[in-house]
Structure formats: structure tokens, C-alpha cells
Amino acid sequence: MFDLAVWNKAVVNLRWVPAFLWHRIFRKEPRPGSAHLIIAMADHFEPSVLLDSSGCYASMAEQHRRLERWCQTYSTLADSRRDSDGAPFRHTYFYPAEQYSAKLVHRLAEHCGEGWGEVEIHLHHGIQKPDSAQNTRDTLMRFRDRLVEHGCLASAVNEASPCYAFVHGNWTLANSGGGRYCGVDEEMKILAETGCYADFTLPSAPSSTQTSKINAIYECGLPLDHAAPHRRGRDVSVGRPPHVFPLIVQGPLMLDFGTRWPIPHIENSAITGLNPATMARLRLWRKAAIAVAGRPDWLFIKLHSHGMDPRDEAAMLGRPMAQFLDDLLDSSAKTGDKVHFVTAREMVNIILAACDGRHENPGNLRDYKLRRLAASH
């Protein structure tokens, strides 16, 4: 029997599929040997995660143990696997503002100071009831300023005000979940006013918060004080520097027909224990061809993960990730493609440089306009 509720849910959750089909017909990836693969890992980094225990956090002792294990293990994976510029594979650690611990963030900042990544802002809110605009603003500003004290975040060239990249918990950026897990229609405006230069939440499929606009880097096309103003937008392009911030930097979202034919599955660029990074997935990420218009040879591949989830540890630190990085670097050496491991901030710098018409090695543009702040103590 026809179930209207199921049909409506499918329509909402798959509203991006027409855009995917359009891209597959008209969007072309650069030929092998001519591409710069600019790869960032947006890690929703939550040391507190407890499996099958919603709303509860791991003990502080357990969080410290997990983080210390990560810091001690990560260099073994990354140090020997370096990109075309000699930079190691790095994570951008989007740390949850509502779970701030000075000791944990201090240790993570030390880890990043050794060259293994950067810390940015993650936020879960509106869980029990819709959040307020003022509380959202206060939470973001308070956490932003604490991160600055730890030597995290960045500022624009010739400016002192701190700025940051952002990921929204539960995917509900700018109240795109219809009131659940946020509640603040004007959230994008608050992000802009508190220094957010780019959002790295999407893709969120199969969540209903996924926009129909996919595989893009763009400016919000609706007023920032509206709910989900990122539903529409204008792609960034060479010769037209963006004016509306935060930019929306999406990761690849595709349908994969190759492994489960005839039933496709969603490729949403999430790296998990059940779905680790592989060269087969890389081929799909390339086909998404996320680029600045007019610079199609610079491919921006934003992946995402939950690095502290015990189920994903092997995919993050174990053999699957080591094998992927080895295969990626070996393949690039054979084809002539250039690989650039970047943080979220560095990815945005390269995007802005492309918009300004820069055409040199993108690996030299990591600090183009947004530069890391020094610790304030």
C-alpha cells in the first residue's frame, strides 16, 4: 500500500538528486595529471562521545585518555605521508563549544602546534528545546575567545579580530532542521557577526537538512537572518571575490552505482569505520569536481569524520587510512596530479586566492588572507 509519509520523506531527503544528475551530465573533472587535489578533513572531534548513550558524556578521565592516545598515535600515521609540498596529512579539529574543557583544548592545541592540524568551532545546541539567538551568540563568542587564549583560530591580514571556521552539530545549520537541534533562524547572521568566514557542515545527506544545492563553494543567496539562507547561493568564481560570509564549503555528495548495482548508495564523504577512505571513493570525490568557477583544475575535497568515535578508530588511525594515503600519494606520483593536505582555514585561503585569479602552486597560498593567531599567554 502506498505510504504518503514515506514518499514525502524520500522526496525531502533526496531533493538534491536532480542537481546530482545535472552535474554528472555537464560537470567534467580535470584529466589525470593536470589536477591539484586540495584535501581537508573536517573532524567533528568529540572526546566525550559515548556509544548508545544519547545525552551523556564520557568521564573526563576517559576523555583525557582518548585524546592522549590520539595525540601519541597520530604522528606515526601522518609524519611519513606527506603531500606535494612536504606537508603531512592533517585534521581540522572542530571542537564542541558546549563541551569546553581548558585542559583538553590545551592538549589539543599543543598537538596542533606540532603541525598536525588546527582547532575550529563546532556547536550542538537546541537539543532539549530551541536555543535563543542571544545564547547562541554568547556561546560562540565565549568559546571563540577561549580558543584564542589557547593559540587557536586566525585573523585576516592586517586585522586583529579573531575569525573561525564552523561546523553545526546534528547538521542543522541555521535552523535547517525545522526547529530541532537549533531553533535560531538568524544563526547565519550571528556566525557572520562573530567572525565565521566559512561553514563546513555540508553535505548532511541522508538528513533532511541537506540542501538541493550540492558539490559547491558559494555565498548564501538568501538574507542571513532567514532560516537556512544557504539553501540557495552563488558559486564563487575567478575574478569575483566573495562578499558574503560565511562561505559555504561543501564536501562531495554523489550517488555510487559501482559497488551495489543496481541499487545505488549515497556517497557523502564521511569517513567511518564501516566506510573508510579508499581510492574507489576518491574517484567519486574527483567526479564531484568541486572547484572555483574558472579554475577547474583545483579540486577541493572536503571530507568529514568523527575522530573520537571508537567505532571509527581504525578508519582514522589504522591500516585503512594508512593504505589510502599510501595509495593516494603513489597514484599522484604516477599520474602527475598534485596532492595538498590542508586545514579548513588553508582551504578557504586557497579558495580566496583562486577567486583573486592567483594561479601559482596552491600549496603556496595556505596563508593567503587568513593567518593563525599566536597564543595570548
C-alpha positions in Angstrom: 0.0 0.0 0.0 1.2 3.5 -0.9 2.6 5.3 2.2 2.3 9.1 1.7 4.5 9.8 4.7 7.3 7.6 3.4 7.0 9.2 0.0 7.2 12.7 1.4 10.2 11.9 3.5 12.0 10.4 0.4 11.2 13.5 -1.6 12.6 15.8 1.0 15.7 13.7 1.8 16.6 13.2 -1.9 15.8 16.7 -3.3 19.4 17.0 -4.2 19.3 14.1 -6.7 18.3 16.3 -9.7 21.3 18.5 -9.1 23.5 15.4 -9.0 22.2 14.2 -12.3 22.7 17.6 -13.9 26.3 17.7 -12.6 27.0 14.2 -14.0 26.0 15.4 -17.4 27.6 18.8 -17.6 30.4 19.0 -15.0 33.7 17.5 -16.0 36.6 16.7 -13.8 40.1 17.6 -14.9 42.1 14.9 -16.7 44.6 12.9 -14.7 48.0 14.7 -14.4 46.5 18.2 -14.5 44.7 18.3 -11.2 45.6 19.8 -7.8 43.7 17.7 -5.2 43.2 20.0 -2.2 42.1 17.7 0.6 40.8 18.7 4.1 39.5 16.6 6.9 36.8 18.3 8.9 36.8 16.3 12.1 33.7 16.6 14.3 36.1 16.0 17.3 34.2 15.0 20.4 36.3 13.2 23.1 33.1 12.9 25.2 31.2 10.6 22.8 29.6 7.5 24.4 28.1 4.8 22.2 24.4 4.1 22.7 24.1 6.8 25.4 22.4 9.8 23.9 22.8 13.0 26.0 25.6 11.5 28.3 29.3 12.2 28.1 32.3 10.0 28.8 34.1 10.8 32.1 36.8 13.4 32.0 39.4 10.7 32.7 38.2 8.8 29.7 38.2 11.9 27.5 41.8 12.7 28.6 42.8 9.1 27.8 41.3 9.1 24.4 42.9 12.5 23.5 46.3 11.4 24.7 46.1 8.2 22.7 45.1 10.2 19.6 48.0 12.7 20.0 50.6 10.0 20.6 49.4 7.8 17.7 48.6 10.4 15.0 52.2 11.4 14.2 53.0 7.8 13.4 50.3 7.8 10.7 50.9 11.2 9.3 54.6 12.1 9.5 55.8 9.7 6.8 52.9 10.5 4.5 53.4 14.0 3.1 51.9 15.8 0.2 53.4 17.5 -2.9 54.6 20.4 -0.7 56.0 18.3 2.1 53.1 18.9 4.4 51.7 15.9 6.4 48.1 14.8 6.4 46.2 16.9 9.0 42.8 17.2 10.6 40.8 20.3 11.4 39.5 19.6 14.9 36.0 21.1 15.1 35.7 21.0 18.9 32.3 21.3 20.5 31.8 24.7 22.2 29.3 23.4 24.7 31.8 20.8 25.9 34.8 23.1 26.5 37.5 21.8 28.8 40.6 24.0 29.3 42.8 21.0 29.8 41.6 19.1 26.8 41.7 22.0 24.5 45.2 22.9 25.8 46.4 19.4 24.9 44.8 19.5 21.5 46.3 22.9 20.8 49.7 21.5 21.7 49.1 18.7 19.3 48.2 21.2 16.5 51.2 23.3 17.4 53.4 20.4 16.5 52.0 20.6 12.9 49.1 18.0 13.0 46.2 20.3 12.4 44.2 23.3 13.6 41.2 23.7 16.0 38.0 25.4 15.0 34.4 25.7 16.3 31.7 23.0 16.5 28.4 23.6 18.2 25.5 21.4 19.3 22.6 23.4 20.7 18.8 23.4 20.9 18.8 19.8 22.0 16.1 19.9 24.7 14.4 23.0 23.5 15.1 25.6 20.8 18.0 27.8 21.6 17.8 31.6 21.7 19.7 34.0 19.4 21.4 35.7 22.4 22.6 32.5 23.9 23.9 31.3 20.6 25.9 34.5 20.2 27.2 34.4 23.7 28.3 30.7 23.4 30.1 31.3 20.2 31.9 34.5 21.4 32.9 32.9 24.7 34.3 29.8 23.0 36.0 31.8 20.3 37.8 33.9 22.8 38.9 30.9 24.8 40.3 29.3 21.7 42.3 32.4 21.0 43.8 32.1 24.5 45.0 28.7 23.5 46.7 30.0 20.4 44.0 28.7 18.0 41.9 30.4 15.3 43.0 33.1 12.8 42.7 36.7 11.8 42.5 38.4 8.4 45.7 40.0 7.2 46.1 43.5 8.9 43.2 42.8 11.3 43.3 41.8 14.9 39.8 40.4 15.3 39.7 36.6 15.6 37.8 34.6 12.9 36.9 30.9 12.6 35.5 28.1 10.6 32.4 26.3 11.8 30.5 23.0 11.8 27.0 22.7 13.1 26.2 19.7 15.3 23.3 17.5 14.2 23.6 19.1 10.7 21.0 21.7 11.5 22.9 24.8 10.3 20.8 28.0 10.6 17.8 26.1 11.9 17.6 23.9 8.8 16.1 21.1 10.9 12.8 22.9 11.3 13.4 23.9 14.9 15.1 20.8 16.1 18.7 20.9 17.3 19.0 24.7 16.8 16.0 27.0 16.9 17.8 30.1 15.8 16.6 31.3 12.3 19.2 34.1 12.3 22.1 31.8 13.1 24.0 32.5 9.9 23.9 36.3 10.7 25.3 35.6 14.1 28.0 33.5 12.7 29.0 36.3 10.3 29.0 38.9 13.1 31.1 36.8 15.4 33.8 36.2 12.8 32.9 33.0 11.0 34.5 33.0 7.5 33.3 29.6 6.3 30.9 26.8 7.2 32.0 23.2 6.6 28.8 21.4 7.8 27.6 20.0 4.4 26.9 17.5 3.0 24.4 16.2 5.5 22.6 13.6 3.4 20.7 11.5 4.0 19.5 14.0 6.6 16.6 16.2 5.6 18.8 19.2 6.3 20.7 18.6 3.1 20.2 21.4 0.6 19.3 20.8 -3.0 22.4 22.8 -3.9 25.4 20.3 -3.8 29.0 20.0 -4.7 29.6 23.7 -4.5 31.5 26.5 -2.8 29.2 29.5 -2.6 27.8 32.6 -0.9 24.4 32.4 0.8 21.8 33.6 -1.6 19.1 34.5 1.0 19.3 37.1 3.7 21.5 35.9 6.6 18.8 36.5 9.2 16.5 34.0 7.4 16.4 30.3 8.4 18.7 28.2 6.2 19.9 31.0 3.9 22.4 28.6 2.4 19.6 26.7 0.6 20.4 28.9 -2.4 23.6 30.8 -3.4 26.0 32.0 -6.0 29.1 29.9 -6.7 32.4 31.6 -6.1 34.4 32.3 -9.3 37.7 33.6 -10.6 37.6 37.4 -10.9 34.8 37.9 -8.4 36.0 37.8 -4.8 33.2 36.8 -2.4 31.5 39.5 -0.2 29.0 37.4 1.8 30.5 35.4 4.7 30.5 32.7 5.9 31.2 30.9 2.7 29.6 27.5 2.3 32.2 24.9 1.6 30.6 21.6 0.7 32.2 18.2 0.5 31.4 15.7 -2.2 27.9 14.3 -2.4 27.3 11.6 -5.0 25.3 8.5 -5.8 27.5 5.5 -6.1 26.3 2.9 -8.6 29.6 1.0 -8.7 29.5 -1.3 -5.7 25.9 -2.2 -5.1 24.4 -2.3 -8.6 21.5 -1.9 -9.4 20.8 -0.1 -6.1 23.0 3.0 -5.6 24.1 4.3 -2.2 24.9 7.8 -1.1 28.5 8.9 -1.1 28.6 11.7 1.4 32.3 12.0 2.0 32.0 10.7 5.6 35.0 8.6 6.7 33.8 5.9 9.1 34.8 2.5 10.4 32.2 0.9 8.1 33.2 3.1 5.1 36.9 4.1 5.2 38.7 6.2 2.7 39.6 4.3 -0.5 40.8 5.0 -4.0 37.4 4.0 -5.3 35.8 6.7 -3.2 38.4 9.2 -4.3 37.3 8.6 -7.9 33.8 9.7 -6.9 35.1 12.7 -4.9 37.0 13.8 -8.1 33.9 13.4 -10.2 32.1 15.8 -7.9 34.5 18.4 -9.3 34.1 20.9 -6.6 36.1 24.0 -7.7 36.1 27.7 -8.0 34.4 28.5 -11.4 37.2 29.3 -13.9 39.8 27.2 -12.0 38.6 23.6 -12.7 42.0 22.1 -12.1 42.0 23.0 -8.4 39.6 20.4 -6.9 38.5 21.0 -3.3 37.8 17.7 -1.5 36.4 18.3 2.0 35.9 15.1 3.9 34.4 14.7 7.4 34.7 12.4 10.3 34.1 11.8 14.0 37.7 11.1 15.0 36.9 10.3 18.6 34.2 7.7 17.9 35.6 4.3 18.9 33.9 2.6 16.0 35.9 4.8 13.6 39.4 4.5 15.2 40.8 2.1 12.5 39.5 4.3 9.7 41.2 7.3 11.3 44.5 5.9 12.7 44.7 2.4 11.5 45.6 0.4 8.4 42.6 1.6 6.2 43.7 5.2 6.4 47.4 4.4 6.1 46.6 2.3 3.0 44.5 5.1 1.5 47.2 7.7 2.0 49.9 5.5 0.6 47.8 4.7 -2.5 46.9 8.3 -3.0 50.4 9.5 -2.9 51.6 6.6 -5.1 48.9 7.4 -7.6 49.7 11.1 -7.7 53.4 10.3 -8.3 52.4 8.2 -11.3 49.8 10.5 -12.9 51.4 13.8 -12.1 48.4 15.1 -10.1 49.5 17.2 -7.1 48.1 16.5 -3.6 47.8 19.2 -1.0 46.8 18.3 2.6 45.2 21.4 4.1 43.2 22.6 7.1 39.9 24.3 6.8 41.5 27.7 7.1 44.1 26.8 4.4 41.4 25.5 2.1 39.5 28.8 2.4 42.7 30.8 1.8 43.3 28.8 -1.5 39.6 29.4 -2.5 40.0 33.1 -1.9 43.3 33.1 -3.9 41.6 31.4 -6.8 38.8 34.0 -6.8 41.5 36.7 -7.0 43.0 35.0 -10.1 46.1 33.6 -8.5 47.4 30.6 -10.5 50.7 29.5 -8.8 51.1 26.3 -6.8 48.0 26.4 -4.5 50.2 24.9 -1.7 52.0 28.3 -1.5 48.7 30.1 -0.8 47.8 28.4 2.6 48.1 31.7 4.5 46.9 34.0 1.7 44.4 36.1 3.7 43.7 34.3 7.0 46.6 33.7 9.2 46.9 31.8 12.5 46.9 33.8 15.7 49.6 33.4 18.4 48.7 32.3 21.9 47.8 35.2 24.2 49.6 33.8 27.2 
